[in-house]
Amino acid sequence: MRQNQYVNAWIREMADMTRPDKIVWIDGSDEQAEALRAEACSTGEMIKLNQELLPGCYLHRSAVNDVARVEGRTFICTPTKEEAGNINNWMDPAECYAKLSEIYKGSMVGRTMYVIPYSMGVPGSPFSKIGVELTDSIYVVLSMLIMTRVGEAVMEALADSPDFIKGLHAKADLDEEKRYICHFPQDNTIWSVNSGYGGNVLLGKKCFALRIASYLGRKEGWMAEHMLILGIQFPSGDVKYICAAFPSACGKTNLAMLIPPEYYAKQGYKVWCVGDDISWLRPGPDGRLYAINPENGFFGVAPGTNAHSNPNALASTRKNTIFTNVAYDIDQNTVWWEGLDKNPPKHALNWKGEPWDAADGTKGAHPNSRFTAPAKNCPVISDQFENPNGVPISAIVFGGRRAKTAPLVYQSFDWNHGTFVGSIMASETTAAASGAVGVVRRDPMAMRPFVGYNMGDYFAHWLEMGHLIKNKPLIFHVNWFRTDDEGHFIWPGFGDNMRVLMWILRRCEGKVDARTSAIGYLPYAKDIEVEGLSVGTDTVEDLLTVDKASWLEDVDNIEDFYAQIGDSVPAELHAQLDALKQRLSDM
């Protein structure tokens, strides 16, 4: 396991800088993991929960100043600023190495450096990539054991190759002013310091699986995307797979673990989850696009997760899970969060570890509190989850949260137009006090915080992939969040979103027609199944309307956003925008 000269030389270099008291290799064994859990409980880093109610589950609290990803402290370190682009924070690599080396210096004195060899994807898969994370946090070790594949098989797959992602993490002093999450794409390196929050320190996740992987994908001819993967099984047993990208608060996890409505369940339809967050996609030998979920677990937001909103996600947390920054039920030795149920514990501590009473009107769990759960716990995990060759993708779906502009669903005209549709993805915020619609936030392909290089070049890579994929998936856009004049959602959402996915799959198979509009192909309302719904075909017809004024206003916003990205936006996307503007004018 410890024979790779490149790994060993790098560990020595990092240890010379951080000066840990000892170095421990993580082998992926249950025995070692159990010993680390016991050590974390003995120091108060974690709390062992009620093993009858939550077997293998633990509670962890991060520092009060360290509860979320810090986009403002996240940097892409490339030789030129142009390579990182205008959307990313940039720092010169030499400057960054020098600055962070001073912070890392001696940061592990009195601590243990853990060496975590891990694989994103099944070890040995043609899709997979290997990383090694060095950390002084047991929480990170135990979380990486859930989120990735760790241990002997990883180093066997790496053999004597230098091709691995180098990740260094040190908690240091948890100083907000010296907190950095830095990516060096040309060096296959990630440095994270002064944080203990999962999104900043589980370096296999967004840091590697999206920021570094998106750079590698462009270089090597594949794609790393912020997309769920789900499979819909037909009564015949045939399964069709969809990748879908949504910004936060748009129901991504709910869709990934969708429960078919009764209308479809009675016919024998089933839905399987391959992944809830990240997809790596490559053209296959048959010309189709194939996807894997490179992760091995779920790092989900706890508040709002319950038996109604997402029973499969809740079930995934019932064993071998680490809960972070949720409320602690002292009497039951269990956890609770807002939205779990309507019965907050009477004798509890809040996410900070302070005595807490729900009657005070304060929240017990932090709004960004998390669960880290093994994917195999999910009742609807796909039997293709471990398939080293991935699953074939029939459709790519983009989605946003728009009150009026985007219809329930529409299809792009072709791959280039679909790339344009993804590039203009957006969600709206609502000012709760006034009920007024707030700003439109553009989040291309839901990748705005996660592209490891220039966003315009990322768009160009999408266009290039259209030439590499012989049998391309069709590309769609959905919007579950259209509202009426009183601000109420019109479409029921949740499991009934499957009705829209079924139209999408019928389009992919050429089994249903569509009408041409200024923005793309729209369904005929009669082709969206409404049996058993509280809304009828007339309501669906309204949900499929294209408001000319709203779209022309949106075009102005898109132009501003493209200008923000700069000259790297491909000419093809400017042409797509001009064509949209012309079609809208002709309405």
Stockholm file with secondary structure:
# STOCKHOLM 1.0

chainA/1-587         MRQNQYVNAWIREMADMTRPDKIVWIDGSDEQAEALRAEACSTGEMIKLNQELLPGCYLHRSAVNDVARVEGRTFICTPTKEEAGNINNWMDPAECYAKLSEIYKGSMVGRTMYVIPYSMGVPGSPFSKIGVELTDSIYVVLSMLIMTRVGEAVMEALADSPDFIKGLHAKADLDEEKRYICHFPQDNTIWSVNSGYGGNVLLGKKCFALRIASYLGRKEGWMAEHMLILGIQFPSGDVKYICAAFPSACGKTNLAMLIPPEYYAKQGYKVWCVGDDISWLRPGPDGRLYAINPENGFFGVAPGTNAHSNPNALASTRKNTIFTNVAYDIDQNTVWWEGLDKNPPKHALNWKGEPWDAADGTKGAHPNSRFTAPAKNCPVISDQFENPNGVPISAIVFGGRRAKTAPLVYQSFDWNHGTFVGSIMASETTAAASGAVGVVRRDPMAMRPFVGYNMGDYFAHWLEMGHLIKNKPLIFHVNWFRTDDEGHFIWPGFGDNMRVLMWILRRCEGKVDARTSAIGYLPYAKDIEVEGLSVGTDTVEDLLTVDKASWLEDVDNIEDFYAQIGDSVPAELHAQLDALKQRLSDM
#=GR chainA/1-587 SS CCCCHHHHHHHHHHHHHHCCSEEEECCCCHHHHHHHHHHHHHHTSEEECCTTTSTTCEEECCCTTCCSCCGGGEEECCSSHHHHCSSSEECCHHHHHHHHHHHHTTTTTTSEEEEEEEEESSTTCTTCEEEEEEESCHHHHHHHHHHSEESHHHHHHHTTCCCCEEEEEECTTCCGGGCEEEEEGGGTEEEEESCCSHHHHCTIIIIIIIIIHHHHHHHHTCEEESCEEEEEECTTSCEEEEEEECCTTSCHHHHHTCCCCHHHHTTTCEEEEEESSCEEEEECTTSBEEEECCCSEEEEECTTCCTTTCHHHHHHTSSSCEEESCEEETTTTEEECTTSCSCCCSSEECTTSCEECGGGSCCSSCTTCEEEEEGGGSTTBCTTTTCTTCEEEEEEEEECBCSSSSCSEEECSSHHHHHHHHHTCEEEEEETTTTEEEEEEECGGGCTTTCSSCHHHHHHHHHHHHHHCSBCCEEEEECTTCBCTTSCBSSCCGGGGHHHHHHHHHHHTTCSCEEECSSSEEECGGGSCCTTCSSCHHHHHHHTCCCHHHHHHHHHHHHHHHHHHCTTSCHHHHHHHHHHHHHHHTC
#=GC SS_cons         CCCCHHHHHHHHHHHHHHCCSEEEECCCCHHHHHHHHHHHHHHTSEEECCTTTSTTCEEECCCTTCCSCCGGGEEECCSSHHHHCSSSEECCHHHHHHHHHHHHTTTTTTSEEEEEEEEESSTTCTTCEEEEEEESCHHHHHHHHHHSEESHHHHHHHTTCCCCEEEEEECTTCCGGGCEEEEEGGGTEEEEESCCSHHHHCTIIIIIIIIIHHHHHHHHTCEEESCEEEEEECTTSCEEEEEEECCTTSCHHHHHTCCCCHHHHTTTCEEEEEESSCEEEEECTTSBEEEECCCSEEEEECTTCCTTTCHHHHHHTSSSCEEESCEEETTTTEEECTTSCSCCCSSEECTTSCEECGGGSCCSSCTTCEEEEEGGGSTTBCTTTTCTTCEEEEEEEEECBCSSSSCSEEECSSHHHHHHHHHTCEEEEEETTTTEEEEEEECGGGCTTTCSSCHHHHHHHHHHHHHHCSBCCEEEEECTTCBCTTSCBSSCCGGGGHHHHHHHHHHHTTCSCEEECSSSEEECGGGSCCTTCSSCHHHHHHHTCCCHHHHHHHHHHHHHHHHHHCTTSCHHHHHHHHHHHHHHHTC
//
